[in-house]
C-alpha cells in the first residue's frame, strides 16, 4: 500500500484521523463530494444528520469498491457540515467509525452555511490512492 499514516512526536494522536498521510507511488483518484442521496437521487434522512452521515459513508464505500478498494485507500477527506454543532461531531464520529473502522485519512471538518441542495446536512470529498 502506498499510504503511510504519520503521527509526529509532540502532537496529540487523534482517534479518527491521521495528522498526515505520506503517499509513495500508486495512482491517485479524486472523489467528488459525496452527498446523502440514494441511487434514485432522493435525499436520505431529511433532517436527520446521523442518517445522512451514514448514507454519505455508504456512498463513499460504493465508490471505493467500484475502484477496487475500501476506506484504507483514502489519503485525504474533507467533510462539510451544515450548521455544525458538537452533537453533529459525535454523530459523525459514530458513523465514521462504523464505516471506516481503523482506517485513518488526513481529514478536515468544516462547518458551512449550506450545501448545493436544500436539506443536505453533510458532504464529504476525498482523495484515494491505489497500488
C-alpha positions in Angstrom: 0.0 0.0 0.0 1.5 3.4 -1.0 0.0 5.2 2.1 1.8 5.8 5.4 0.0 7.4 8.3 2.2 9.9 10.0 1.8 10.7 13.8 4.5 13.2 14.7 6.0 13.2 18.1 4.8 16.2 20.1 1.3 16.1 18.6 -1.9 14.6 20.0 -2.7 11.3 18.4 -6.3 11.8 17.0 -8.6 8.8 17.4 -10.3 9.1 14.0 -7.8 10.6 11.5 -4.1 10.9 10.8 -2.4 14.3 11.1 -0.6 13.5 7.8 -0.5 10.7 5.2 2.5 10.1 3.0 1.8 8.8 -0.5 4.6 6.9 -2.3 3.7 5.6 -5.8 0.3 4.3 -6.7 -2.4 6.0 -8.6 -4.4 8.9 -7.2 -8.2 9.2 -7.6 -10.1 12.3 -6.6 -13.6 11.6 -5.3 -16.2 14.3 -5.8 -18.3 15.5 -2.9 -20.5 12.5 -1.8 -23.9 13.5 -0.5 -26.8 11.9 1.3 -28.7 10.6 -1.7 -29.8 7.2 -2.7 -29.4 5.6 -6.1 -32.6 7.3 -7.3 -31.3 10.7 -6.3 -33.5 11.0 -3.3 -32.2 12.7 -0.1 -31.9 10.1 2.6 -32.8 11.1 6.2 -34.3 14.5 5.7 -33.5 16.5 8.8 -31.6 13.5 10.4 -27.9 14.2 10.5 -26.9 10.7 11.6 -28.9 9.1 8.8 -27.4 11.4 6.3 -23.8 10.8 7.5 -24.4 7.0 7.3 -25.6 7.4 3.7 -22.6 9.5 2.7 -20.2 6.9 4.1 -22.2 4.2 2.3 -21.9 6.2 -1.0 -18.2 6.5 -0.4 -17.9 2.8 0.3 -19.7 2.0 -3.0 -17.4 4.4 -5.0 -14.2 3.0 -3.3 -15.4 -0.6 -4.0 -16.0 0.2 -7.7 -12.4 1.4 -7.8 -11.2 -1.9 -6.3 -10.6 -0.5 -2.8 -12.0 0.4 0.5 -11.6 3.1 3.2 -8.0 2.1 3.7 -7.3 3.7 0.3 -8.3 7.2 1.5 -5.4 9.6 1.9 -7.4 12.7 2.5 -11.0 13.7 3.4 -12.8 17.0 3.7 -16.2 16.9 5.5 -18.6 19.8 5.2 -21.4 20.0 7.8 -24.3 22.5 7.6 -24.8 24.4 10.9 -22.1 22.4 12.6 -22.6 21.6 16.3 -20.8 19.4 18.8 -23.8 17.0 18.6 -23.1 16.7 14.8 -19.5 15.8 15.6 -20.5 13.0 17.9 -22.9 11.5 15.3 -20.3 12.0 12.6 -17.7 10.1 14.7 -20.1 7.2 15.2 -21.0 7.0 11.5 -17.3 7.4 10.5 -16.1 4.7 12.9 -18.8 2.3 11.8 -17.9 2.7 8.2 -14.2 3.2 8.3 -13.1 1.0 11.2 -9.4 1.5 11.8 -8.8 3.4 8.5 -7.4 6.9 9.1 -7.1 9.5 6.4 -5.8 13.0 6.9 -9.0 15.0 7.5 -10.6 18.4 7.8 -14.1 19.1 9.2 -15.7 22.4 8.1 -19.0 24.0 9.3 -20.8 25.6 6.4 -24.0 27.7 5.9 -25.4 25.5 3.1 -24.6 22.8 0.5 -25.7 22.5 -3.1 -29.2 21.2 -2.4 -31.5 22.3 0.5 -31.9 19.6 3.1 -28.4 18.2 2.7 -26.6 18.4 6.0 -23.3 16.7 5.1 -21.0 16.2 2.1 -17.6 14.5 2.0 -14.9 14.8 -0.7 -11.8 12.6 -0.7 -8.6 11.6 -2.3 -7.8 7.9 -2.6 -4.6 6.2 -3.6 -4.4 2.7 -5.1 -1.4 0.4 -5.8 
